[in-house]
């Protein structure tokens, strides 16, 4: 299916034309049919001679309903601009042309309707249309002349619609989903249903989706799908689609809400934009309405210059770089300006002259986004995050000057990465010099230190990024500790005390030093841990410290006892105390060298 939206001044025959092409009445409200005035969006569809399905979104042309018109045209990939032969180009023709231009819609055609009412004006009307469309995306669009009443020109129009749709690029069925909602209602026995124009991505029954809305932000599930009034398990773009949702009520959903794949889109309130048409952005207007898809959201604009500005939205929306937006002054029936999003995660502007500097940064930025700028500003950023922003990242980033991909899908700014590599070596060296007993610097501690340097490591920079930086610094990462190759923790002043404990245990391996002895020797938990890591001592439970050879020496004596043996028998055989024998036996049990039989006895495992 292909989707086409109508556009044009009120009472120029848009709905009549749609009816003539489809045999369906697009006006849904009784008031619309009674007054002959389209107020809200209407929908109809037909099958073209080629077999392609074409759905129409019929929009109101009255100046009071420009917001509704924008909701209909916003998601549509193709547009049909209608001008009546007996009335010619009029005010809303210009407003709708400007909206089409602002939205960046490049596919479409123009239809001169009511040809039977003013046959003498057809040539002049077409000339006027060509003049008004000069310099717009529809400048070279085909212009057709029809009469919906007599049927003249309809066959040629259908053939042109077929040609226009045939030339349209295929929509991306694999793209991430963003469905702008234009209606929400309840069907008895089915529940909540929303409708919209699916322009990219694919919907499946059972999909889990996130509803980002005016009053809600929640996860829901697709209970069922319909397109062209027929049920479907899968709907691919482009298509008009009705989605039956679970776990939400229609009262909680509004036009302008969006269904998206969770975590696939940035949900943003602040964006930086570039003017594509319309008035200069620094002409003193700050409060505007933003239109995208079916959404209309108040925004505050901070101009940087005539062509660049920052927009702060009243509520967050799922937006990406390259999105086209219409800006309109509240209460105005005209388009103020069209803009394209350049940045959905812009930097803070908290210094004097920051706006001027930001304008210079944005001036040369391509509309498709600047990978180097995004990476350089952060030092490093995950590839997946930039993809969510809407940037197209090549599989191999070597072609992007100054950007390098490292472990874990991180893209790094090469000069910044080199600085972090140098800083990491300096930090680790300094910390180990200050703490000679340390086995290394914990990765988390190194990450925290790198977040204090200039430029800082990004807050999201985790284990993969820190490990890659450490590796490039020539450092090893072992069990979460970063250290120079071959580094072993030194005992420093504790060396003599550890040697004294070793001497005592060599004389009597089961006479573990008492707590008072260890305090007198100034051997605390840290010194003992380093000695154990170096293979000098072995710590058992309850603060008992023995030689690493003590367990094997104990086994030789225990093996000579009658089996099974009691704890008391083991204590006597080893010539030690309960303080030592109990944690020692538990250690032997843990190694599988002895086995407990009951509460009082155990045996050597042969």
Long-range contacts (C-beta under 8 A, 24 or more apart in sequence): 1-45, 1-52, 1-53, 1-54, 1-55, 1-227, 1-228, 1-238, 1-239, 1-240, 2-52, 2-53, 2-54, 2-55, 2-77, 2-78, 2-165, 2-168, 2-238, 3-54, 3-55, 3-56, 3-57, 3-75, 3-76, 3-77, 3-78, 3-197, 3-199, 3-238, 3-239, 3-240, 4-54, 4-55, 4-56, 4-57, 4-76, 4-78, 4-79, 4-80, 4-108, 4-161, 4-165, 5-56, 5-57, 5-58, 5-59, 5-72, 5-73, 5-76, 5-78, 5-79, 5-80, 6-56, 6-57, 6-58, 6-59, 6-72, 6-79, 6-80, 6-81, 6-82, 7-59, 7-61, 7-69, 7-73, 7-79, 7-80, 7-81, 7-82, 7-96, 7-97, 7-99, 7-100, 8-61, 8-81, 8-82, 8-83, 8-92, 8-93, 8-96, 9-61, 9-83, 9-84, 9-87, 9-90, 9-91, 9-92, 9-93, 9-96, 10-37, 10-38, 10-60, 10-61, 10-62, 10-63, 10-92, 11-36, 11-37, 11-61, 11-84, 11-87, 12-61, 12-82, 12-83, 12-84, 12-87, 12-90, 12-93, 12-113, 12-114, 13-82, 13-84, 13-113, 13-114, 13-148, 14-38, 14-58, 14-59, 14-61, 14-82, 14-113, 15-42, 15-58, 16-113, 16-148, 16-149, 17-82, 17-111, 17-113, 17-146, 17-148, 18-42, 18-44, 18-56, 18-58, 19-44, 19-148, 20-148, 20-151, 20-154, 21-46, 21-56, 21-154, 21-157, 21-158, 21-161, 22-46, 22-56, 26-56, 26-58, 27-58, 37-62, 38-62, 38-65, 39-65, 39-68, 40-65, 40-68, 41-68, 41-71, 41-72, 41-182, 41-183, 43-195, 43-240, 45-228, 45-240, 48-158, 48-161, 48-162, 48-165, 49-158, 49-159, 49-162, 50-162, 50-165, 50-166, 52-162, 52-165, 52-166, 53-228, 54-161, 54-165, 55-197, 55-228, 55-239, 55-240, 57-197, 57-240, 61-92, 61-96, 62-92, 63-91, 63-92, 63-95, 63-333, 64-333, 66-92, 66-95, 66-99, 66-328, 66-333, 67-289, 67-291, 67-296, 67-328, 69-96, 69-99, 70-99, 70-291, 70-296, 70-326, 70-328, 71-182, 71-255, 71-256, 71-291, 71-293, 71-294, 71-295, 71-296, 72-182, 72-294, 73-99, 73-100, 73-103, 73-105, 74-103, 74-180, 74-291, 74-292, 74-293, 74-294, 74-295, 74-326, 75-180, 75-182, 75-196, 75-197, 75-199, 75-293, 75-294, 76-105, 76-197, 76-199, 77-105, 77-107, 77-168, 77-171, 77-199, 77-238, 78-105, 78-107, 78-108, 78-164, 78-165, 78-168, 79-105, 79-107, 79-108, 79-138, 80-108, 80-109, 80-110, 80-111, 81-108, 81-109, 81-110, 81-111, 81-138, 81-141, 82-110, 82-111, 82-113, 83-110, 83-111, 83-112, 83-113, 83-125, 83-129, 84-112, 84-113, 84-114, 84-117, 85-112, 85-113, 85-114, 85-115, 85-117, 85-118, 85-119, 85-121, 85-122, 85-125, 85-145, 86-114, 86-117, 86-118, 86-121, 87-114, 88-121, 88-124, 88-125, 88-128, 89-125, 89-128, 89-129, 89-132, 93-132, 94-132, 95-333, 95-334, 95-335, 97-132, 97-133, 97-136, 97-138, 98-277, 98-278, 98-334, 98-335, 98-338, 99-326, 99-335, 100-136, 100-137, 100-138, 101-136, 101-137, 101-276, 101-277, 101-338, 102-276, 102-277, 102-278, 102-324, 102-325, 102-326, 102-327, 102-335, 102-337, 102-338, 102-339, 103-324, 103-326, 103-338, 104-137, 104-276, 104-324, 104-338, 104-340, 105-137, 106-137, 107-164, 107-167, 107-168, 108-137, 108-138, 108-141, 108-164, 109-141, 109-142, 109-143, 109-144, 109-160, 109-161, 109-164, 110-138, 110-141, 110-142, 110-143, 110-144, 111-143, 111-144, 111-145, 111-146, 111-157, 112-143, 112-144, 112-145, 112-146, 113-146, 113-147, 113-148, 114-147, 114-148, 114-149, 115-145, 115-146, 115-147, 115-152, 115-153, 116-147, 116-149, 116-150, 116-152, 117-147, 171-199, 171-200, 171-236, 171-237, 171-238, 172-200, 172-201, 172-237, 173-200, 173-201, 173-202, 173-236, 173-237, 174-201, 174-202, 175-200, 175-201, 176-200, 176-201, 176-260, 176-261, 176-264, 176-265, 177-201, 177-202, 177-203, 177-209, 177-259, 177-260, 177-261, 177-264, 178-258, 178-259, 178-260, 178-265, 178-293, 178-318, 179-203, 179-241, 179-243, 179-258, 179-259, 179-260, 180-256, 180-257, 180-258, 180-292, 180-293, 180-294, 180-295, 181-213, 181-253, 181-254, 181-255, 181-256, 181-257, 181-258, 181-259, 181-294, 182-255, 182-294, 183-255, 184-250, 184-253, 184-254, 184-255, 184-257, 185-250, 186-249, 186-250, 187-244, 190-223, 190-224, 190-244, 191-223, 191-244, 191-245, 191-246, 192-244, 192-245, 192-248, 192-249, 192-250, 192-253, 193-242, 193-243, 193-244, 193-245, 193-250, 194-242, 194-243, 194-245, 194-250, 194-253, 194-257, 194-259, 195-240, 195-241, 195-242, 195-243, 196-240, 196-241, 196-243, 196-259, 196-294, 197-238, 197-239, 197-240, 197-241, 198-235, 198-236, 198-237, 198-238, 198-239, 198-240, 198-241, 199-237, 199-238, 200-237, 201-237, 201-261, 202-234, 202-235, 202-236, 202-237, 203-234, 203-235, 203-241, 203-243, 204-233, 204-234, 205-232, 205-233, 205-234, 208-262, 209-245, 209-259, 209-260, 209-261, 209-262, 210-259, 210-260, 210-261, 210-262, 211-245, 211-248, 211-253, 211-257, 211-258, 211-259, 212-257, 212-258, 212-260, 212-267, 212-316, 212-317, 212-318, 213-252, 213-253, 213-254, 213-256, 213-257, 213-258, 214-254, 214-256, 214-257, 214-315, 215-252, 215-254, 216-248, 216-252, 216-253, 216-257, 217-267, 218-247, 218-248, 219-247, 219-262, 220-245, 220-246, 220-247, 220-248, 220-259, 221-245, 221-246, 221-247, 222-246, 255-294, 255-295, 256-293, 256-294, 256-295, 256-296, 256-297, 257-295, 258-293, 258-295, 258-317, 258-318, 260-318, 263-388, 264-388, 265-318, 265-319, 265-320, 265-388, 266-318, 266-319, 266-320, 266-344, 266-345, 266-388, 266-389, 267-316, 267-317, 267-318, 268-313, 268-316, 268-317, 268-318, 268-319, 268-344, 268-345, 269-312, 269-313, 269-315, 269-316, 270-310, 270-311, 270-312, 270-313, 270-346, 271-310, 271-311, 271-313, 271-319, 271-341, 271-343, 271-344, 271-346, 272-308, 272-309, 272-310, 272-311, 272-341, 272-342, 272-343, 272-346, 272-358, 272-362, 273-308, 273-309, 273-310, 273-311, 273-325, 273-339, 273-340, 273-341, 273-342, 274-307, 274-308, 274-339, 274-340, 274-342, 274-362, 274-365, 274-367, 275-306, 275-307, 275-308, 275-309, 275-337, 275-338, 275-339, 276-324, 276-337, 276-338, 276-339, 276-340, 277-337, 277-338, 278-327, 278-335, 278-336, 278-337, 278-338, 279-336, 279-337, 280-306, 280-307, 281-305, 281-306, 281-307, 281-308, 281-309, 281-337, 281-339, 282-306, 282-309, 285-329, 285-336, 287-329, 287-330, 288-327, 288-328, 288-329, 288-330, 288-336, 289-327, 289-328, 289-329, 289-330, 290-325, 290-326, 290-327, 291-325, 291-326, 291-327, 291-328, 292-317, 292-319, 292-323, 292-324, 292-325, 292-326, 298-330, 299-327, 301-327, 302-349, 302-355, 303-355, 304-355, 304-356, 304-358, 304-359, 304-362, 305-356, 305-359, 307-359, 307-363, 308-342, 308-358, 308-359, 308-362, 308-363, 309-339, 310-346, 310-349, 310-355, 310-358, 311-339, 319-344, 320-344, 320-388, 320-389, 320-390, 321-367, 321-368, 321-369, 321-389, 321-390, 321-391, 322-367, 322-368, 322-369, 322-390, 323-390, 340-367, 341-390, 342-367, 342-369, 344-389, 344-390, 345-389, 347-377, 368-392, 371-397, 371-400, 371-403, 371-411, 372-400, 372-401, 372-402, 372-403, 372-413, 375-402, 375-403, 375-411, 375-412, 375-413, 376-402, 376-413, 376-416, 378-413, 378-458, 379-412, 379-413, 379-416, 379-417, 379-420, 379-455, 379-456, 379-457, 379-458, 380-406, 380-410, 380-411, 380-412, 380-413, 380-416, 380-417, 380-457, 380-458, 380-461, 380-465, 381-410, 381-411, 381-458, 382-408, 382-409, 382-410, 382-411, 382-460, 383-409, 383-410, 383-411, 384-409, 386-411, 406-465, 406-468, 407-464, 407-465, 407-467, 407-468, 408-462, 408-463, 408-464, 408-465, 408-468, 409-464, 410-461, 410-464, 410-465, 410-468, 416-455, 417-469, 417-472, 419-453, 419-455, 420-450, 420-453, 420-457, 420-469, 421-469, 421-472, 421-473, 422-473, 423-449, 423-450, 423-453, 424-450, 424-469, 424-470, 424-473, 424-475, 424-482, 425-473, 425-474, 425-475, 428-470, 428-473, 428-475, 428-482, 428-483, 428-484, 429-484, 432-483, 432-484, 432-487, 436-489, 436-490, 436-492, 437-489, 437-490, 437-491, 437-492, 437-494, 437-526, 437-527, 437-530, 438-489, 439-481, 439-483, 439-487, 439-488, 439-489, 439-530, 439-533, 440-478, 440-481, 440-482, 440-483, 440-487, 441-481, 441-482, 441-483, 442-480, 442-481, 442-482, 443-467, 443-470, 443-477, 443-480, 443-481, 443-482, 444-480, 446-470, 446-482, 488-533, 488-534, 489-530, 489-533, 489-534, 490-530, 491-527, 491-530, 491-531, 491-534, 491-536, 493-522, 494-522, 494-523, 494-527, 494-530, 494-531, 497-521, 497-522, 497-523, 497-527, 498-523, 498-527, 498-531, 498-536, 498-537, 501-537, 501-545, 502-536, 502-537, 502-547, 505-546, 505-547, 505-550, 506-547, 508-575, 509-546, 509-547, 509-549, 509-550, 509-553, 509-554, 510-546, 510-550, 510-553, 510-554, 510-574, 510-575, 510-576, 510-580, 510-581, 510-584, 511-576, 511-580, 512-540, 512-544, 512-545, 512-546, 512-576, 512-579, 512-580, 513-545, 515-543, 518-543, 518-545, 540-580, 540-583, 540-584, 540-586, 540-587, 541-583, 541-586, 541-587, 542-579, 542-582, 542-583, 544-579, 544-580, 544-583, 544-584, 546-580, 546-584, 550-584, 551-584, 551-587, 551-588, 551-591, 551-593, 554-584, 554-588, 555-588, 555-593, 555-594, 555-604, 558-588, 558-594, 558-604, 559-604, 561-604, 563-603, 563-604, 564-597, 564-601, 564-602, 564-603, 565-601, 565-602, 565-603, 566-600, 566-601, 567-600
